[in-house]
Amino acid sequence: MAEKNHYHFIGVCGTAMGAVAAAMKAEGITVTGSDQHVYPPMSTFLERSGVKIVEGYRASNIPESADVIIIGNTISRGNEEAEEALNRKLLYQSLPEVLKDQFLRGRRNFVVTGTHGKTTTSAILTWVLQSAGREPGYMIGGIPANLGRGAYFTDSEFNVLEGDEYDTAFFDKRSKFLHYLPEFAIINNIEFDHADIYNSLDEIKLTFRRFLNIVPSGGLAVVNGDDANVLDVIDGAPCPVRTLGFGKRCDMKIEKVSYKRDGSSFTLAGEDYTIPMVGEFNVRNAAMAVAGGIFAGLKADEIRRAFSSFQGIARRQELRGEVRGVKVIDDFAHHPTAIKLAVQALRQGYPDARIWVVFEPRSNTTRRNIFQVELAEALASADRAVVPAIADPEKFAEDERLDPEQLVRDIDTGGGKGVYLATVEEIAEHVAVETEAGDVVAVLSNGGFGGLHGILLERLGETAAEG
């Protein structure tokens, strides 16, 4: 078989796609790519890396010399380049397939999975290995401040990968993490999510069981021992498994936890650790990273040093600004459990503050009424909750669509105080007028929320001037 020397990426400007393209170019492989949205910082990063990219999707973009076509997860049937690859009977692969062939085979791959906490746990674990001089490759669904990018591949024996249970590509409906050749696996938790992919919690549990089926006998899975769904999934697992959590029956028990505004402390396996992040769920994430560091052969002091210099992740409890004594915090939470945990962390970090949550139902799951009741319960845990209209409601049948006005009524019934405001401008005006010095406003979304963070800070400044 002829050697494959030219790879063409369809959707090259995605974080992981771009990182893999640049890494392959650095190895002397010819790499080209295209994307509908070509703009900095990814466009300039790829240009500096020597990757030739074109804007837009056209059949003519695929060079005659291309040996392999990499089709990104966001690409669907009907895309002109994908159709050309099919019609010309070209060799095409998903990004996870290429990752496995080019960067993961023969390496020590640490794969972090679960409904919540994947990004934070992956970022902490990567920094633990990086700080200890192991120079890991990594692929993370956020931008860790210490690392400056979400994905990077090296010649190290270690890789850390955020393992998503979402499907791989339009032609491969298996979960992405089934391609990642895990030696060390983390399962943070398991809940129903991704309603556009899965029909039930049982289907999600099945894909996690399949994930455990590919952890080798010389590897290890460390899982949340306090999560009933996780305990169900590990029953009969063929690989070594250790449970970690707060429960008495956990193999690795988190103990002596304390929270302060600037961080959290805990004990695990007889060693004390402090992480500059607040909240019980961040203690869990950090404890999982400790387990990964131990499996990699690191000493407790090496892990402690890494924790002390960890700078967090963009869009995870990120303070975007403070005006008139009101703090505006950006967080990625978009699932009822994640919302509850975010509010809990804010209360632990700001025990005297009035906590506002402005929640954007944006994911395929939260725009449906699957979590109509659970979202109300989660948002009622805040002192004030604000909900906008859902985006593109026509994509969902009326009887399947989240009803934000009913959501607000249910928040009030559940003991909270909610308000429905359809637009970003209405929300910014209301919050700016109603907040007081000492309040904390958490904007929760898995998207940009129409630039609400900046608009709100600006409006807070205007109300201060008016006052």
C-alpha positions as CSV (number, residue, x, y, z in Angstrom):
1,M,0.0,0.0,0.0
2,A,1.3,3.5,-0.9
3,E,2.4,5.7,1.9
4,K,0.0,8.4,2.9
5,N,1.7,11.8,2.6
6,H,-1.1,14.3,2.1
7,Y,-4.0,14.8,4.5
8,H,-6.8,17.2,3.7
9,F,-9.0,18.4,6.7
10,I,-12.6,19.4,6.2
11,G,-13.4,21.7,9.1
12,V,-9.8,22.4,9.9
13,C,-10.4,25.4,12.2
14,G,-11.9,23.4,15.0
15,T,-9.7,23.4,18.1
16,A,-8.8,19.7,18.0
17,M,-8.8,19.6,14.1
18,G,-6.3,22.5,13.9
19,A,-4.0,21.1,16.6
20,V,-3.8,17.7,14.9
21,A,-3.3,19.4,11.5
22,A,-0.4,21.5,12.8
23,A,1.2,18.5,14.6
24,M,1.1,16.4,11.4
25,K,2.6,19.3,9.4
26,A,5.4,19.5,11.9
27,E,6.1,15.8,11.3
28,G,6.7,16.5,7.6
29,I,3.3,15.5,6.3
30,T,1.6,17.7,3.6
31,V,-1.5,19.1,5.2
32,T,-4.3,21.3,3.6
33,G,-7.7,22.2,4.9
34,S,-10.9,24.2,4.6
35,D,-13.5,25.7,6.9
36,Q,-16.6,27.8,6.6
37,H,-15.2,30.1,9.4
38,V,-11.6,31.0,8.9
39,Y,-10.6,33.6,11.5
40,P,-8.0,34.2,14.2
41,P,-6.6,32.8,16.4
42,M,-6.9,29.4,14.7
43,S,-6.4,30.8,11.2
44,T,-3.2,32.6,12.2
45,F,-2.0,29.5,14.2
46,L,-2.4,27.3,11.1
47,E,-0.8,29.8,8.8
48,R,2.2,30.0,11.1
49,S,2.3,26.2,11.2
50,G,2.5,26.1,7.4
51,V,-1.0,24.6,6.9
52,K,-2.6,25.9,3.7
53,I,-6.3,26.7,4.3
54,V,-9.1,27.9,2.2
55,E,-12.4,29.5,3.3
56,G,-15.7,27.8,2.3
57,Y,-16.5,24.2,1.3
58,R,-16.1,23.4,-2.4
59,A,-15.4,20.2,-4.2
60,S,-12.4,21.9,-5.9
61,N,-10.7,22.5,-2.5
62,I,-9.7,18.8,-2.3
63,P,-6.3,18.5,-3.9
64,E,-5.8,15.8,-6.5
65,S,-2.7,14.7,-4.4
66,A,-4.7,14.2,-1.2
67,D,-4.3,10.6,0.2
68,V,-6.7,10.9,3.2
69,I,-9.6,13.2,3.8
70,I,-10.3,14.0,7.5
71,I,-14.0,14.9,8.0
72,G,-14.7,16.8,11.1
73,N,-17.5,16.1,13.6
74,T,-19.5,19.2,12.6
75,I,-19.6,18.1,8.9
76,S,-22.8,16.5,7.7
77,R,-24.0,14.9,4.4
78,G,-24.6,17.6,1.8
79,N,-21.3,19.3,2.5
80,E,-19.8,19.8,-0.9
81,E,-16.4,18.5,0.0
82,A,-17.7,15.5,1.9
83,E,-19.9,14.6,-1.0
84,E,-16.8,14.9,-3.3
85,A,-14.8,12.5,-1.1
86,L,-17.7,10.0,-1.2
87,N,-18.2,10.3,-5.0
88,R,-14.5,10.0,-5.8
89,K,-14.2,7.0,-3.4
90,L,-11.4,8.7,-1.5
91,L,-10.0,7.3,1.8
92,Y,-11.8,9.3,4.5
93,Q,-11.4,9.2,8.3
94,S,-12.7,10.9,11.4
95,L,-10.5,12.9,13.6
96,P,-10.5,10.3,16.4
97,E,-9.4,7.7,13.9
98,V,-6.4,9.9,12.8
99,L,-5.6,10.6,16.4
100,K,-5.4,6.9,17.1
101,D,-3.2,6.1,14.2
102,Q,-0.9,9.2,14.4
103,F,-0.6,10.0,18.1
104,L,-2.1,7.5,20.4
105,R,-1.0,4.0,19.4
106,G,1.8,2.8,21.6
107,R,1.5,5.7,24.0
108,R,0.2,6.0,27.6
109,N,-3.2,7.6,27.0
110,F,-5.1,9.1,30.0
111,V,-8.8,9.6,29.0
112,V,-11.1,11.6,31.2
113,T,-14.9,11.0,30.7
114,G,-18.2,11.7,32.3
115,T,-21.2,14.0,31.9
116,H,-19.6,16.8,34.0
117,G,-16.1,17.9,34.9
118,K,-14.2,16.5,31.9
119,T,-12.6,19.7,30.8
120,T,-11.5,20.8,34.3
121,T,-10.2,17.3,35.3
122,S,-8.4,17.0,31.9
123,A,-6.8,20.4,32.3
124,I,-5.6,19.8,35.9
125,L,-4.2,16.4,35.0
126,T,-2.4,17.8,32.0
127,W,-0.9,20.5,34.1
128,V,0.1,18.0,36.8
129,L,2.1,16.0,34.1
130,Q,3.4,19.1,32.4
131,S,4.6,20.7,35.7
132,A,6.4,17.4,36.5
133,G,8.3,17.6,33.2
134,R,6.4,14.8,31.4
135,E,5.5,17.1,28.4
136,P,2.2,15.3,27.6
137,G,0.2,15.7,24.5
138,Y,-3.3,16.8,25.2
139,M,-6.8,17.5,23.8
140,I,-9.1,19.5,26.1
141,G,-12.5,21.0,25.4
142,G,-11.5,24.4,26.9
143,I,-8.5,26.7,27.1
144,P,-6.4,26.1,30.3
145,A,-4.7,29.3,31.3
146,N,-1.4,27.5,32.0
147,L,-1.3,26.0,28.5
148,G,-2.8,28.7,26.3
149,R,-4.4,26.3,23.9
150,G,-6.9,23.4,24.0
151,A,-4.9,20.8,22.1
152,Y,-1.2,20.0,21.4
153,F,0.6,16.9,20.6
154,T,4.2,16.0,21.5
155,D,6.6,13.0,21.3
156,S,5.9,12.3,25.0
157,E,4.8,8.8,26.1
158,F,1.8,10.5,27.8
159,N,-1.4,11.9,26.3
160,V,-4.3,13.4,28.2
161,L,-7.6,13.4,26.3
162,E,-11.0,14.7,27.2
163,G,-13.1,11.7,26.3
164,D,-16.5,12.8,24.8
165,E,-19.3,10.3,24.6
166,Y,-20.7,12.3,21.7
167,D,-20.7,10.5,18.3
168,T,-17.5,10.5,16.1
169,A,-18.7,11.6,12.7
170,F,-21.7,11.4,10.4
171,F,-20.4,8.0,9.2
172,D,-19.3,6.7,12.6
173,K,-21.9,6.9,15.4
174,R,-19.7,5.4,18.1
175,S,-18.6,7.6,20.9
176,K,-15.4,9.5,20.3
177,F,-13.7,8.1,23.4
178,L,-13.9,4.5,22.0
179,H,-11.0,5.5,19.6
180,Y,-8.7,6.8,22.3
181,L,-6.8,3.6,23.4
182,P,-7.1,4.4,27.2
183,E,-4.5,3.0,29.5
184,F,-5.8,5.1,32.4
185,A,-9.5,6.0,32.4
186,I,-11.5,8.4,34.6
187,I,-15.3,8.3,34.8
188,N,-16.4,11.4,36.7
189,N,-20.2,10.7,36.6
190,I,-22.9,9.5,34.3
191,E,-26.2,11.2,33.6
192,F,-28.6,11.6,30.6
193,D,-27.4,14.2,28.1
194,H,-27.0,14.6,24.3
195,A,-30.7,14.0,23.5
196,D,-29.9,14.4,19.8
197,I,-27.7,11.3,20.0
198,Y,-29.1,9.1,22.8
199,N,-32.6,8.0,23.5
200,S,-32.1,6.9,27.1
201,L,-29.8,6.7,30.0
202,D,-29.4,3.0,29.3
203,E,-27.9,3.8,25.9
204,I,-25.4,6.2,27.5
205,K,-24.4,3.5,30.1
206,L,-23.9,1.0,27.3
207,T,-21.3,3.3,25.6
208,F,-19.4,3.7,28.9
209,R,-19.4,-0.1,29.3
210,R,-17.9,-0.4,25.9
211,F,-15.3,2.2,26.9
212,L,-14.3,0.1,29.9
213,N,-14.0,-2.9,27.6
214,I,-11.0,-1.4,25.9
215,V,-9.0,-0.5,29.1
216,P,-6.2,-3.1,29.2
217,S,-5.6,-5.4,32.1
218,G,-2.4,-3.5,32.8
219,G,-4.3,-0.3,32.9
220,L,-6.7,1.3,35.4
221,A,-10.1,2.9,35.6
222,V,-10.7,5.3,38.5
223,V,-14.4,6.2,38.8
224,N,-16.8,8.1,41.0
225,G,-17.8,5.7,43.7
226,D,-20.6,8.0,44.9
227,D,-22.5,7.8,41.6
228,A,-25.1,5.0,41.3
229,N,-25.0,5.1,37.4
230,V,-21.2,4.7,37.4
231,L,-21.4,1.8,39.9
232,D,-23.9,0.1,37.6
233,V,-21.6,0.6,34.6
234,I,-18.5,-0.9,36.3
235,D,-20.3,-4.0,37.5
236,G,-18.5,-6.8,35.6
237,A,-16.0,-4.6,34.0
238,P,-13.0,-6.6,32.6
239,C,-10.4,-4.0,33.6
240,P,-9.0,-3.0,37.0
241,V,-11.3,-0.5,38.6
242,R,-10.9,1.7,41.7
243,T,-13.7,3.9,43.1
244,L,-13.0,7.4,44.4
245,G,-15.2,9.7,46.3
246,F,-16.6,10.8,49.7
247,G,-18.4,7.5,50.5
248,K,-17.1,5.1,53.1
249,R,-17.0,2.3,50.6
250,C,-14.8,4.1,48.1
251,D,-11.3,2.6,47.5
252,M,-9.8,6.1,47.5
253,K,-11.7,8.4,50.0
254,I,-11.7,12.2,49.8
255,E,-11.4,13.5,53.4
256,K,-10.8,16.6,55.5
257,V,-12.3,19.0,52.9
258,S,-12.4,22.7,53.6
259,Y,-13.4,25.6,51.3
260,K,-12.2,29.2,51.2
261,R,-12.9,32.0,48.8
262,D,-9.6,31.4,47.0
263,G,-9.5,27.6,47.0
264,S,-10.3,24.2,48.5
265,S,-8.2,21.7,50.5
266,F,-8.6,17.9,50.9
267,T,-6.8,14.8,51.8
268,L,-6.5,11.7,49.5
269,A,-4.6,8.5,50.2
270,G,-3.0,10.1,53.3
271,E,-1.7,13.2,51.5
272,D,-3.0,16.8,51.8
273,Y,-3.7,18.9,48.7
274,T,-4.9,22.4,48.0
275,I,-6.4,23.5,44.7
276,P,-7.0,27.2,43.8
277,M,-10.6,26.5,42.8
278,V,-13.7,26.5,44.9
279,G,-16.5,23.9,45.3
280,E,-17.1,20.3,46.0
281,F,-17.1,19.3,42.3
282,N,-13.7,20.9,41.8
283,V,-12.4,18.9,44.8
284,R,-13.7,15.7,43.0
285,N,-12.0,16.8,39.7
286,A,-8.7,17.5,41.5
287,A,-8.9,14.2,43.3
288,M,-9.3,12.4,40.0
289,A,-6.2,14.3,38.7
290,V,-4.3,13.1,41.8
291,A,-5.2,9.5,41.0
292,G,-3.9,10.1,37.4
293,G,-0.7,11.6,38.7
294,I,-0.1,8.6,41.0
295,F,-0.8,6.2,38.2
296,A,1.8,8.1,36.1
297,G,4.4,7.6,38.9
298,L,4.4,11.1,40.3
299,K,5.1,11.9,43.9
300,A,2.6,13.8,46.1
301,D,5.0,16.8,46.2
302,E,5.0,17.0,42.4
303,I,1.2,17.0,42.3
304,R,1.1,19.7,45.1
305,R,3.4,22.0,43.2
306,A,1.3,21.6,40.1
307,F,-1.9,22.4,42.0
308,S,-0.3,25.6,43.5
309,S,0.4,27.0,40.1
310,F,-2.8,25.9,38.3
311,Q,-4.5,29.0,36.8
312,G,-7.9,27.7,35.8
313,I,-9.7,27.4,32.5
314,A,-11.5,30.0,30.4
315,R,-15.2,29.9,31.0
316,R,-15.0,27.8,34.2
317,Q,-15.9,30.1,37.2
318,E,-14.1,32.9,35.3
319,L,-14.5,36.3,36.8
320,R,-15.1,38.6,33.8
321,G,-15.3,41.8,35.8
322,E,-16.6,43.7,38.8
323,V,-18.5,46.9,38.5
324,R,-20.3,48.7,41.4
325,G,-19.4,45.9,43.7
326,V,-21.2,43.3,41.5
327,K,-19.1,40.4,40.2
328,V,-19.9,38.9,36.8
329,I,-18.8,35.3,36.4
330,D,-18.7,33.2,33.3
331,D,-19.4,29.4,33.6
332,F,-20.0,26.7,31.1
333,A,-22.7,24.8,33.0
334,H,-25.6,23.7,30.8
335,H,-27.1,20.7,32.6
336,P,-29.3,20.7,35.7
337,T,-26.7,18.9,37.8
338,A,-23.9,21.3,36.6
339,I,-26.1,24.3,37.4
340,K,-26.7,23.0,41.0
341,L,-22.9,22.4,41.4
342,A,-22.1,25.8,40.1
343,V,-24.5,27.5,42.6
344,Q,-23.1,25.3,45.4
345,A,-19.5,26.3,44.5
346,L,-20.5,30.0,44.4
347,R,-22.1,29.8,47.8
348,Q,-18.9,28.1,49.1
349,G,-16.7,30.8,47.6
350,Y,-19.0,33.7,48.3
351,P,-20.9,32.7,51.5
352,D,-22.3,36.2,52.1
353,A,-23.3,37.0,48.6
354,R,-26.7,37.0,46.9
355,I,-26.2,34.6,44.0
356,W,-27.8,35.4,40.6
357,V,-27.9,32.8,37.8
358,V,-28.6,33.9,34.2
359,F,-29.0,30.6,32.3
360,E,-29.1,30.2,28.5
361,P,-30.8,27.0,27.3
362,R,-28.7,26.4,24.3
363,S,-27.7,22.8,24.0
364,N,-29.8,20.3,22.0
365,T,-30.9,18.7,25.3
366,T,-31.8,21.8,27.3
367,R,-33.8,23.4,24.5
368,R,-36.0,20.3,24.8
369,N,-38.4,19.8,27.7
370,I,-36.6,16.7,28.9
371,F,-35.2,18.7,31.9
372,Q,-38.2,21.0,32.3
373,V,-38.6,20.0,36.0
374,E,-35.0,19.4,36.8
375,L,-33.9,22.8,35.4
376,A,-36.4,24.5,37.6
377,E,-35.1,22.7,40.7
378,A,-31.5,23.6,39.9
379,L,-32.2,27.3,39.2
380,A,-34.3,27.6,42.3
381,S,-31.2,26.9,44.3
382,A,-29.9,30.4,43.4
383,D,-31.2,33.6,45.0
384,R,-32.3,35.0,41.6
385,A,-32.7,33.2,38.3
386,V,-33.1,34.8,34.8
387,V,-34.0,32.8,31.7
388,P,-34.3,34.0,28.1
389,A,-36.2,32.7,25.1
390,I,-34.7,29.6,23.6
391,A,-32.8,30.0,20.3
392,D,-34.2,28.6,17.1
393,P,-37.4,27.2,18.7
394,E,-38.7,26.1,15.3
395,K,-36.1,23.2,15.3
396,F,-38.2,21.4,18.0
397,A,-41.9,20.4,18.0
398,E,-43.9,22.5,20.3
399,D,-44.7,19.6,22.6
400,E,-41.0,18.7,22.8
401,R,-39.7,22.3,23.4
402,L,-38.6,23.8,26.7
403,D,-41.1,26.3,27.9
404,P,-39.0,29.1,29.6
405,E,-42.0,30.9,31.0
406,Q,-43.3,27.8,32.7
407,L,-39.7,27.2,33.9
408,V,-39.8,30.6,35.7
409,R,-43.2,29.8,37.2
410,D,-41.8,26.5,38.5
411,I,-38.7,28.2,39.9
412,D,-41.0,30.4,42.0
413,T,-43.0,27.5,43.1
414,G,-39.8,25.7,44.1
415,G,-38.8,28.5,46.5
416,G,-36.6,30.5,44.1
417,K,-37.2,33.8,42.4
418,G,-37.2,33.7,38.6
419,V,-37.8,36.1,35.7
420,Y,-38.3,35.4,32.0
421,L,-36.7,38.1,29.8
422,A,-36.6,37.2,26.1
423,T,-33.5,39.1,24.9
424,V,-30.0,39.8,26.0
425,E,-30.6,43.5,26.2
426,E,-33.6,43.1,28.5
427,I,-31.6,40.8,30.7
428,A,-28.7,43.2,31.0
429,E,-31.0,46.1,31.8
430,H,-32.9,44.1,34.5
431,V,-29.8,42.7,36.2
432,A,-28.0,46.0,36.1
433,V,-30.9,47.8,37.8
434,E,-31.8,45.1,40.3
435,T,-28.3,44.0,41.6
436,E,-26.7,45.5,44.6
437,A,-23.1,45.7,45.8
438,G,-21.9,42.3,47.0
439,D,-24.1,40.3,44.5
440,V,-22.5,37.7,42.3
441,V,-24.0,37.2,38.8
442,A,-23.1,33.8,37.1
443,V,-23.8,33.7,33.4
444,L,-24.2,30.0,32.5
445,S,-24.1,28.9,28.9
446,N,-22.3,26.6,26.5
447,G,-22.1,29.4,23.9
448,G,-21.5,33.1,23.7
449,F,-25.0,34.1,25.0
450,G,-25.0,37.1,22.6
451,G,-22.1,38.8,24.4
452,L,-24.2,39.2,27.5
453,H,-21.1,39.3,29.8
454,G,-19.7,42.5,28.2
455,I,-23.1,44.1,27.7
456,L,-24.0,43.5,31.4
457,L,-20.7,45.0,32.7
458,E,-21.2,48.0,30.4
459,R,-24.7,48.5,31.6
460,L,-23.6,48.1,35.3
461,G,-21.1,50.9,34.6
462,E,-23.8,53.1,33.1
463,T,-26.2,52.6,36.1
464,A,-23.3,53.5,38.4
465,A,-22.8,56.7,36.5
466,E,-26.5,57.4,36.5
467,G,-26.6,56.9,40.2
